[in-house]
Amino acid sequence: MKKKTFFTVILLGSLLFTLSNAKTSYAKDASLSGDAEVELKGYKEENSIIRDPENPKVEVDPGESPQTEGDLRIDFAPKLNFSTVMISDENAVFPVNAQLFHGDTSARGNFVQVSDYRDDPDGWTLQVRQENQFKHATKLGAELKGAVISFDQTWVNSSRELTKAPTVSKEVIRMSNVGETYNLAVAQSGKGVGTWSIVFGASQENHNERPNTLEIRKDGSGKEIIDPIFKKPVYTNRAVTLSVPGATEKEAGAYSTVLTWVLAELP
């Protein structure tokens, strides 16, 4: 099995604890012969064009993101940010910030975009692995013991025929074991060809019969929070969460971890 790996850092200025008494609850070449010969080729995207996961015919700009290269590739993977939260002595679940875009596109569920334009596509798997526990930015040895990232409300979308879609889990994916690799999507032979979004959650304006998982994020005074890069309101997405046990020792400051996204050929 050939693998391509893609790394992204969860930026937790992202999970930034502050001190407070408050508690937070892609077609194969073909030919026709006779009196004449015609070679038929399917359309092939040479470059990674990021598409709205809810409206895949629309190009979008989610900002800079590393990506893999080649005919089987990861076009985009999310930078997960769990925002600034209050230190709590109780078990707490923090929703991730939803994906924002430059331009007119509204907030969306966090997503990974995979493209398969190989001449002989034979399936692929998309996986994710957490390399280490959330570590404090400056205090050596401080980490969020027992913290778990979860992915829920997973679905796929494409401008291609959805009967050729990869399969995703209907269950919540809890990354409870650091270092373990978890399957997010599997495209069997003949499926997953073209460009596909693997999406976690959806916006209220989606036309894909998905429940809304987004909500405006507000500060302690009830005021909307504006993202300094996109200049738009920040939304939470409850389809991706970070749970932190109340008994875990916490220090004020930013914590981060590393996720490895793995795109593997089948078999």
C-alpha positions in Angstrom: 0.0 0.0 0.0 1.5 3.4 -1.1 0.9 6.2 1.3 1.1 10.0 1.0 1.1 11.9 4.2 0.1 15.4 5.0 0.7 17.2 8.2 -1.2 20.0 9.8 -0.9 21.6 13.1 -3.9 22.3 15.3 -3.3 25.9 16.3 -4.7 26.4 19.7 -4.7 29.9 20.1 -6.9 27.5 19.2 -7.3 26.0 22.7 -6.3 29.0 24.8 -7.2 28.6 28.4 -7.7 31.8 30.4 -8.1 31.9 34.2 -11.6 32.4 35.5 -14.0 31.0 38.0 -16.5 30.5 35.3 -17.2 26.9 34.2 -17.9 25.8 30.6 -20.2 23.4 30.5 -11.8 12.3 -10.3 -11.9 8.9 -16.4 -9.7 6.2 -17.7 -8.2 6.5 -21.3 -10.4 4.8 -23.8 -10.3 4.3 -27.6 -12.8 3.6 -30.3 -11.6 1.9 -33.5 -13.2 1.3 -36.9 -12.5 3.4 -40.1 -11.1 6.0 -37.8 -9.7 6.1 -34.3 -10.7 8.5 -31.6 -9.1 8.8 -28.2 -11.4 9.8 -25.4 -10.1 11.3 -22.2 -11.9 12.5 -19.2 -11.4 16.0 -17.8 -8.5 16.1 -15.4 -7.8 18.8 -12.9 -4.0 19.3 -12.8 -4.1 21.9 -10.0 -5.8 21.8 -6.6 -8.9 23.9 -6.9 -10.7 24.2 -3.5 -14.5 23.9 -3.8 -17.3 24.8 -1.5 -18.1 21.5 0.3 -21.8 22.3 0.1 -21.8 23.6 -3.4 -19.0 21.8 -5.2 -19.3 23.6 -8.5 -18.3 26.8 -6.7 -14.6 27.6 -6.2 -13.7 29.0 -2.8 -10.7 30.5 -1.0 -10.1 29.1 2.5 -6.7 30.7 2.8 -3.3 29.0 2.8 -3.0 25.3 3.5 -0.3 22.8 2.7 -1.3 20.1 0.2 0.1 16.9 -1.4 0.9 16.6 -5.1 0.1 14.2 -7.9 -2.9 12.6 -9.5 -4.0 11.2 -6.1 -3.8 14.0 -3.6 -5.1 15.9 -0.6 -6.1 19.4 -1.9 -7.1 20.8 1.5 -7.1 19.8 5.2 -8.5 22.0 8.0 -6.6 23.9 10.6 -8.6 23.1 13.7 -9.0 25.9 16.2 -11.0 25.4 19.4 -10.7 29.1 20.4 -10.2 30.7 23.8 -12.1 29.0 26.7 -12.2 29.3 30.4 -10.4 26.9 32.7 -12.9 24.5 34.3 -12.8 21.8 37.0 -15.7 20.0 35.3 -15.7 17.7 32.3 -16.0 20.0 29.3 -16.6 19.7 25.5 -15.4 22.5 23.2 -16.7 22.8 19.7 -14.2 23.7 16.9 -14.4 26.9 14.9 -16.1 26.3 11.6 -14.4 26.8 8.3 -14.3 30.4 7.0 -13.5 31.6 3.5 -12.4 34.8 1.8 -15.2 36.2 -0.4 -18.9 35.7 -0.2 -19.0 32.1 0.9 -20.5 31.6 4.3 -19.1 29.5 7.1 -19.1 25.7 6.5 -18.4 22.5 8.4 -14.7 21.6 8.6 -13.7 19.4 5.6 -10.9 17.6 3.8 -10.8 17.7 0.0 -9.4 14.6 -1.9 -8.8 14.4 -5.6 -8.2 11.2 -7.6 -7.3 11.7 -11.3 -5.1 8.6 -11.8 -5.3 6.9 -15.2 -6.1 3.6 -13.5 -7.8 4.6 -10.2 -8.3 1.6 -7.9 -9.6 3.2 -4.7 -8.1 5.0 -1.7 -8.5 5.6 2.0 -8.3 8.8 4.0 -7.0 8.5 7.5 -6.0 10.7 10.4 -3.7 10.2 13.3 -2.9 12.4 16.3 0.8 12.4 16.9 0.9 13.6 20.5 -1.3 14.9 23.3 -2.1 18.7 23.5 1.0 20.3 24.8 1.4 23.8 26.4 3.2 26.4 24.2 5.7 27.5 26.8 5.5 25.3 29.9 7.6 22.1 29.5 5.7 19.0 30.5 2.3 20.5 30.7 -0.3 18.7 28.6 -4.0 18.0 28.5 -4.1 14.4 29.7 -7.2 12.5 28.5 -8.2 15.2 26.0 -10.0 13.6 23.0 -10.8 15.0 19.5 -14.0 13.7 18.0 -15.4 13.8 14.4 -19.1 13.5 13.9 -21.8 14.2 11.3 -19.5 13.0 8.5 -20.7 13.1 4.9 -19.3 13.4 1.4 -20.0 15.7 -1.5 -18.9 16.3 -5.1 -20.0 17.5 -8.5 -19.6 13.9 -9.5 -22.4 11.2 -9.3 -22.9 10.5 -5.6 -23.4 6.8 -6.3 -19.6 6.7 -6.8 -18.9 8.4 -3.5 -16.4 7.0 -0.9 -17.9 5.5 2.3 -17.7 7.4 5.6 -18.4 6.3 9.1 -21.9 6.9 10.5 -20.6 6.7 14.0 -18.6 9.3 16.0 -14.9 8.9 15.5 -13.3 9.4 18.9 -9.5 9.7 18.6 -9.0 8.4 22.1 -5.7 6.7 21.4 -2.8 9.1 20.6 -0.7 7.5 17.8 -3.5 5.3 16.5 -4.7 5.8 12.8 -8.4 6.2 12.2 -10.3 5.8 8.9 -12.3 8.8 7.8 -13.3 7.7 4.3 -12.8 4.6 2.1 -13.3 4.6 -1.7 -13.5 1.1 -3.1 -12.3 0.3 -6.6 -14.3 2.3 -9.1 -15.4 4.9 -6.5 -13.9 8.2 -5.3 -12.8 9.3 -8.7 -12.6 13.0 -9.2 -12.7 15.6 -6.4 -14.5 14.9 -3.2 -15.1 16.7 0.1 -15.3 14.7 3.3 -17.2 17.1 5.5 -17.9 17.2 9.3 -21.1 19.1 9.9 -23.0 21.5 7.8 -24.4 25.1 7.7 -28.0 26.0 8.0 -28.1 27.1 4.3 -27.0 23.7 3.0 -29.2 21.9 0.4 -27.9 18.4 1.2 -30.4 17.4 3.8 -27.8 17.7 6.5 -28.6 19.1 10.0 -27.2 22.4 10.9 -24.2 22.1 13.3 -23.0 25.7 13.1 -23.6 28.6 15.6 -22.3 32.1 16.0 -19.5 32.2 18.6 -19.9 35.0 21.1 -17.6 36.3 23.8 -18.4 36.5 27.5 -20.5 39.7 27.0 -22.6 38.1 24.2 -20.9 40.0 21.4 -20.1 38.3 18.1 -16.4 37.4 17.6 -14.9 38.6 14.3 -12.1 36.6 12.8 -9.1 38.9 12.2 -8.0 37.2 9.0 -11.3 36.6 7.2 -13.0 39.7 8.7 -16.2 37.7 9.3 -18.0 36.4 12.4 -16.6 33.2 13.9 -18.9 30.2 14.0 -18.6 27.1 16.2 -19.1 23.6 14.6 -20.3 21.0 17.1 -19.5 18.2 14.6 -15.9 18.4 15.7 -15.2 18.7 19.4 -12.4 18.5 22.0 -13.4 16.9 25.3 -11.2 17.6 28.3 -11.7 15.8 31.6 -12.4 18.1 34.6 -9.7 16.3 36.7 -7.0 17.2 34.1 -4.5 19.7 35.4 -4.7 22.9 33.3 -2.4 25.8 32.9 -3.5 29.1 31.4 -2.0 29.5 27.9 -2.1 28.0 24.4 -2.0 24.3 23.8 -1.4 22.5 20.4 -1.0 19.1 18.9 -0.2 17.7 15.4 -2.5 15.7 13.2 -1.2 13.6 10.3 -3.6 13.1 7.4 -2.9 10.0 5.4 -4.1 9.3 1.9 -3.4 5.7 0.9 -3.9 3.8 -2.4 -5.8 0.6 -2.4 -5.1 -2.3 -2.1 
